[in-house]
Amino acid sequence: MATSSERPSGPGRFEEIYDAQVVAIYRFIYARVGNAPDAEDLTAQVFMRAVEQLDTTRDMGQIISWLYRVSQNAIADYWRAFYRLPVIGTDQLGPGWEPSDTTEPATASGADELPTAGHERARRQVDSLLRRLPANYRRVLELRFLQRLSVAETADRMGITRGNAKVLQYRALRKSALVAEVTDG
């Protein structure tokens, strides 16, 4: 039997904070990252930081505010890392990725100027794919990707609105992906 001087050890202040806030912090993070494994990892990171740096003598409102701030920083770091693209030099690019200096689409005679057989094969595939598309889809893709025009310039050349040019480009890309899939598959 325990005496009054031997109280059972209850959860410490940090454990109380953790038990009270872990679900709310997890939900906060999950709503912003959209998947459970990453939300769990980020929640663990937040509470690991809390173990290291949290002043448990502060008011509960200040502690909760601090936890949410740490959560926001963890989420920001997560998305920064997610969208960080590797920086590569031009020497690491494969042939065919160089910007075009011309505003006119390449013609069959221009294909002869390509330095490798890979270029020729790619050009034939593009031409074959474009031939299978409706005229307006073919035109928008030629203007946007072969002539490298902006959406505004493409819309002006086609006599349509910018919004329509964007929609047309999207539909053309979808259609070309389906045509290519049927051809390859």
C-alpha positions in Angstrom: 0.0 0.0 0.0 1.4 3.4 -1.0 1.9 6.0 1.7 1.1 9.7 1.1 4.8 10.4 0.5 4.9 7.7 -2.2 2.5 9.0 -4.9 2.4 7.0 -8.1 4.3 8.8 -10.8 1.8 10.4 -13.2 2.6 11.5 -16.7 5.0 14.5 -16.7 4.2 17.9 -18.2 5.5 17.0 -21.6 3.5 13.8 -21.7 0.4 15.8 -20.8 1.1 18.2 -23.6 1.8 15.4 -26.1 -1.4 13.5 -25.2 -3.5 16.6 -25.5 -2.0 18.0 -28.7 -0.7 15.1 -30.9 -4.0 14.4 -32.7 -4.7 18.1 -33.4 -1.1 18.6 -34.7 -1.4 15.5 -36.8 -4.7 16.7 -38.3 -3.2 20.1 -38.9 -0.3 18.7 -40.8 -2.3 16.0 -42.6 -4.6 18.7 -44.0 -1.6 20.4 -45.5 0.4 17.5 -46.9 -2.4 15.2 -47.9 -0.9 11.8 -47.0 -0.7 9.9 -43.8 2.9 8.7 -43.8 4.3 12.1 -44.4 1.9 13.6 -41.9 3.0 11.1 -39.3 6.7 11.8 -40.0 6.2 15.5 -39.7 4.2 15.1 -36.5 7.1 13.1 -35.1 9.6 15.8 -36.1 7.5 18.5 -34.4 7.3 16.6 -31.1 11.0 15.6 -31.3 11.8 19.3 -31.6 9.4 19.9 -28.7 11.3 17.4 -26.6 14.6 19.3 -27.3 13.4 22.9 -27.1 10.0 23.3 -25.5 9.8 25.3 -22.3 7.1 23.3 -20.4 6.9 26.0 -17.7 5.0 28.3 -20.1 1.3 28.8 -20.3 -0.6 26.1 -22.2 -1.8 28.6 -24.8 1.8 29.7 -25.6 2.9 26.0 -25.8 0.1 25.2 -28.3 0.9 28.3 -30.3 4.6 27.3 -30.4 3.7 23.7 -31.5 1.6 25.1 -34.4 4.4 27.4 -35.5 6.9 24.5 -35.4 4.3 22.5 -37.5 4.0 25.3 -40.0 7.8 25.4 -40.4 8.0 21.7 -40.8 5.3 21.8 -43.5 7.1 24.6 -45.3 10.4 22.6 -45.2 8.5 19.6 -46.5 7.1 21.4 -49.5 10.4 23.2 -50.3 12.1 19.8 -50.4 9.3 18.3 -52.4 9.4 21.0 -55.1 13.2 21.4 -55.2 14.4 20.6 -58.6 18.0 19.5 -59.2 20.2 22.0 -60.9 21.9 20.5 -63.9 24.4 21.9 -66.3 23.9 22.1 -70.1 26.6 19.4 -70.5 24.2 16.9 -68.8 21.3 17.6 -71.2 20.7 15.1 -74.0 20.6 16.0 -77.6 17.4 17.7 -78.7 16.8 19.7 -75.6 18.5 22.8 -76.8 16.3 25.9 -77.3 15.3 26.6 -80.9 16.6 29.7 -82.5 13.9 29.8 -85.2 10.3 30.8 -84.9 9.3 28.6 -87.9 8.5 24.9 -87.4 11.2 22.5 -88.7 10.4 21.1 -92.1 11.4 17.8 -93.6 14.4 19.5 -95.1 15.3 20.8 -91.6 15.4 17.3 -90.4 18.4 16.6 -92.6 20.4 19.1 -90.6 19.9 17.2 -87.3 23.2 15.6 -86.2 22.1 12.1 -85.2 19.8 9.3 -86.1 18.1 9.8 -82.8 17.0 13.2 -83.9 15.7 11.9 -87.1 13.7 9.2 -85.4 12.2 11.6 -82.9 11.3 14.0 -85.7 9.5 11.2 -87.6 7.6 10.2 -84.4 6.5 13.8 -83.8 5.4 14.3 -87.4 3.5 11.0 -87.3 1.8 11.9 -84.1 0.9 15.4 -85.3 -0.6 14.0 -88.5 -3.1 11.9 -86.5 -4.4 15.0 -84.6 -7.2 17.3 -85.7 -6.0 20.5 -87.4 -6.6 22.8 -84.5 -4.8 20.5 -82.0 -1.9 20.1 -84.4 -1.7 23.9 -84.9 -1.7 24.7 -81.2 1.0 22.2 -80.5 3.2 23.4 -83.4 2.9 27.0 -82.3 3.5 26.3 -78.6 6.2 23.6 -78.7 7.8 23.7 -82.1 7.8 27.4 -82.6 8.0 28.1 -78.9 5.4 30.8 -78.9 3.8 32.1 -75.7 0.1 31.4 -75.0 -0.7 34.9 -75.9 1.2 34.7 -79.2 -0.5 31.4 -80.0 -3.9 32.8 -79.3 -3.3 35.8 -81.5 -2.0 33.6 -84.4 -5.0 31.3 -84.1 -7.5 34.1 -83.6 -8.8 32.7 -80.2 -8.7 33.9 -76.6 -5.8 33.1 -74.3 -8.1 30.9 -72.2 -9.2 29.0 -75.2 -5.6 28.5 -76.3 -4.8 27.0 -72.9 -7.8 24.7 -73.1 -7.0 23.7 -76.6 -3.4 23.0 -75.7 -4.5 20.8 -72.8 -6.9 18.9 -74.9 -4.3 18.5 -77.7 -1.8 17.1 -75.3 -4.3 14.7 -73.8 -5.4 13.6 -77.3 -1.8 13.2 -78.4 -1.0 11.1 -75.3 -3.9 8.8 -76.1 -2.9 8.5 -79.8 0.7 7.7 -78.8 -0.5 5.1 -76.3 -2.7 3.4 -78.9 0.2 3.5 -81.4 2.8 2.1 -78.9 0.5 -0.3 -77.1 
